[in-house]
């Protein structure tokens, strides 16, 4: 299960993806419209800014905005930023590798092999899910619901 922090980050990014190119959005607007506690959202948006995904503008007309094209921001990036490894076992993680304590031989470990396949497919799916794709899917689902 993903953390609440990751879930809120994804919701905030989709919100900003909907408004891509329209200028900054106030934290309070995102918090209200996405039902995210504002103080928690402030910390999340700051992390996304520090990672280079978001930019911010102070003063009148200020707020947060996407610095990167929504087509280039994917769920794998966001999940790794807030939750760390995507893999279910430490021995198959991409950026956070650790050898399993009980493992006798990684090269012949069938458990590792199975979880490596799961990790690879999971990462492939998360990388294919971009902010642009999520916004477009949301629009299609909303249109279908109205029809």
C-alpha positions in Angstrom: 0.0 0.0 0.0 1.3 3.5 -0.8 1.6 6.1 1.9 -0.9 8.9 2.4 1.9 11.3 1.5 2.3 9.7 -1.9 -1.4 9.6 -2.5 -1.7 13.3 -1.6 1.3 14.1 -3.8 -0.3 12.3 -6.8 -3.6 14.1 -6.2 -1.9 17.5 -6.0 0.2 16.7 -9.1 -2.9 15.7 -11.1 -4.6 18.9 -10.0 -1.6 20.9 -11.2 -1.5 18.8 -14.4 -5.1 19.9 -15.1 -3.9 23.6 -14.9 -0.6 23.1 -16.7 0.4 26.3 -18.5 -2.2 28.4 -16.6 0.2 29.8 -14.0 0.7 29.2 -10.3 -2.1 27.7 -8.1 -2.5 28.6 -4.4 -1.8 25.9 -1.8 -5.2 26.6 -0.3 -7.0 26.0 -3.6 -5.3 22.6 -4.1 -5.9 21.7 -0.4 -9.6 22.6 -0.6 -10.3 21.1 -4.0 -8.4 17.8 -3.4 -9.4 17.5 0.3 -5.8 17.5 1.6 -4.8 19.0 4.9 -3.0 22.3 4.0 -0.1 21.9 6.4 0.6 18.4 5.2 0.3 19.6 1.6 2.8 22.4 2.1 5.5 19.9 3.1 4.6 17.7 0.1 4.8 20.5 -2.4 8.1 21.7 -1.0 9.5 18.2 -1.5 8.2 18.2 -5.1 9.8 21.6 -5.6 13.1 20.4 -4.2 13.0 17.5 -6.6 12.5 19.9 -9.5 9.0 18.7 -10.5 7.4 21.9 -9.2 8.2 25.6 -9.2 6.8 28.3 -7.0 6.1 32.0 -7.2 5.7 34.2 -4.1 3.4 37.2 -3.7 0.3 38.2 -5.5 -0.6 35.6 -8.2 1.8 33.2 -6.6 1.6 29.5 -5.8 2.9 26.3 -7.2 3.1 25.1 -10.8 4.5 22.2 -12.7 8.1 22.9 -13.9 8.1 19.7 -15.9 5.8 18.8 -18.8 3.1 16.5 -17.4 4.1 13.9 -20.1 7.5 13.5 -18.4 6.3 13.1 -14.8 5.3 9.5 -13.9 4.0 7.6 -10.9 7.3 5.7 -10.4 9.2 9.0 -9.8 6.6 10.2 -7.3 6.4 6.9 -5.4 10.1 6.6 -5.1 10.4 10.2 -3.9 7.9 9.7 -1.1 7.9 6.0 -0.3 11.3 4.9 -1.4 11.7 1.5 -3.0 8.9 0.1 -5.2 10.0 -3.5 -4.8 8.6 -5.8 -2.2 12.0 -7.2 -1.2 15.1 -5.3 -0.6 17.2 -7.6 -2.8 15.3 -6.6 -6.0 15.1 -2.8 -5.5 16.6 -0.5 -8.1 17.9 2.3 -6.0 17.7 0.9 -2.5 19.3 -2.6 -2.8 20.0 -4.6 0.3 20.9 -8.2 0.5 18.3 -10.3 2.4 19.6 -11.6 5.7 18.5 -15.2 5.2 19.6 -15.5 1.6 22.2 -18.2 1.0 22.8 -17.5 -2.7 21.1 -14.6 -4.6 22.0 -16.1 -8.0 20.0 -19.3 -7.4 17.2 -17.8 -5.2 13.9 -18.6 -6.9 12.1 -16.2 -4.5 14.2 -13.3 -5.6 13.6 -14.2 -9.2 9.8 -14.2 -8.7 9.9 -10.9 -6.9 12.2 -9.3 -9.5 9.6 -10.1 -12.2 6.9 -8.5 -10.0 9.1 -5.4 -9.5 9.9 -5.1 -13.2 6.3 -5.2 -14.2 5.2 -2.9 -11.4 7.8 -0.3 -12.3 7.0 -0.6 -16.0 3.3 0.1 -15.3 4.1 3.0 -12.9 6.5 4.6 -15.5 3.8 4.4 -18.2 1.4 6.3 -16.0 2.2 10.0 -16.6 0.4 13.1 -15.2 -0.7 13.9 -18.8 -2.2 10.4 -19.1 -3.9 10.6 -15.8 -5.4 14.0 -16.6 -6.6 12.7 -20.0 -8.1 9.5 -18.4 -9.9 11.6 -15.8 -11.4 13.8 -18.6 -12.6 10.7 -20.5 -14.1 9.2 -17.3 -15.9 12.5 -16.5 -17.3 12.7 -20.0 -18.5 9.1 -19.9 -20.1 9.7 -16.5 -22.0 12.7 -17.8 -23.2 10.9 -20.9 
